[in-house]
Amino acid sequence: MAAVIDGKAVAEDVVGRVKVLAAELRAGTGIVPGLAVVIVGADPASQVYVASKGKKAKECGFHSVQHTLPADTAEAELVALVETLNADPAIHGILVQLPLPEHIDSGRIIQTISPDKDVDGFHFVNVGKLGTGELATAFVPCTPAGSMLLIERLRGRDLSGLNAVVVGRSNIVGKPMANLLLAANATVTIAHSRTKNLAEICRSADILVAAVGRPEMVRGDWVKQGATVIDVGINRVAAPEKGEGKTRLVGDVAYGEAAERAGAITPVPGGVGPMTIALLMANTLVSASLAAGRPRPAF
Ligand SMILES: Nc1nc(=O)c2c([nH]1)NC[C@@H]1CN(c3ccc(C(=O)N[C@@H](CCC(=O)O)C(=O)O)cc3)C=[N+]21
């Protein structure tokens, strides 16, 4: 049976370090890390995530602001808000919650965020740095960065000789995850919905990362004996066994089956999700430290 990777505990560990470093920064320079979260529209799931980001930022001793804009906000207005935040010296991290309403070009909004405040790591400058291995100065997207910290704790920082398979090719998770694994010397395959022999390719993985957004798509017999399985999926599905209209969260991996073969596996919830928020705090602390002219803290 697989060891369960306690993402919540590792996230608390990361947040604990952020708190200490934020207090040191404040004592040494008077600078308080500032995080601005922008949400457009009232999607209930998005509001829950945004609230937990604000709560965690306060817990870290950060200056935390939230801008909630109506769903019909014009693109130009959102651009103007981002430009104001870019120019605000009290703000070191800007996160515009995705997805945005259809009438707004999210690419344009992301590229408006100053690369120095792009704690999501979505700006071309940060994507390019990650792609060229300039990890020492990049902001790396929080979900892959958090997943990588979990992998590091289990398998070390050097993944030479190990096969890693990433299922999913999004700009937010799949592609940056593959780049991080490659930077750690793993042999990396990116698989996706059009891949032939998906099960067979997954079975070659010593490290299997599932980020497809399809509930329980990765089955137990896709998992190599002893593999490290990182489940990035968060899918809300009906749970009639809990009562009428009830739901539960499942990942992109069929957990019970996969746990019989994996060496270690992340649960959902309590795996990658808490790490995503912890790395957002870490990125904001890094940004504030750099703005203060201090060396970049490592996580
Ligand atoms: N610009 C942008 N950056 C993001 O990082 C971003 C975003 N937009 N849009 C939405 C997604 C989603 N996301 C999550 C973060 C934490 C949990 C999390 O903490 N989940 C917990 C609890 C889940 C629950 O109970 O609902 C867990 O997995 O244990 C989940 C999802 C960040 N996102």
The ligand as a Gaussian input file, in Angstrom:
#p B3LYP/6-31G(d) Opt

LIG

1 1
 N       -4.844000      33.016000     -11.231000
 C       -5.170000      31.877000     -10.629000
 N       -4.259000      31.249000      -9.850000
 C       -4.593000      30.092000      -9.187000
 O       -3.741000      29.506000      -8.487000
 C       -5.923000      29.574000      -9.326000
 C       -6.818000      30.280000     -10.147000
 N       -6.420000      31.402000     -10.779000
 N       -8.100000      29.837000     -10.313000
 C       -8.592000      28.687000      -9.588000
 C       -7.512000      27.702000      -9.276000
 C       -7.853000      26.680000      -8.220000
 N       -6.858000      26.855000      -7.183000
 C       -6.860000      26.118000      -5.988000
 C       -6.059000      26.429000      -4.917000
 C       -6.130000      25.715000      -3.730000
 C       -7.005000      24.672000      -3.582000
 C       -7.105000      23.963000      -2.274000
 O       -6.561000      24.393000      -1.280000
 N       -7.810000      22.832000      -2.193000
 C       -7.993000      22.103000      -0.945000
 C       -9.436000      22.111000      -0.510000
 C      -10.433000      21.926000      -1.595000
 C      -11.888000      22.062000      -1.142000
 O      -12.211000      21.582000      -0.054000
 O      -12.678000      22.660000      -1.899000
 C       -7.459000      20.697000      -1.103000
 O       -7.249000      20.248000      -2.246000
 O       -7.213000      20.061000      -0.096000
 C       -7.797000      24.329000      -4.632000
 C       -7.710000      25.042000      -5.836000
 C       -6.037000      27.892000      -7.499000
 N       -6.352000      28.415000      -8.699000

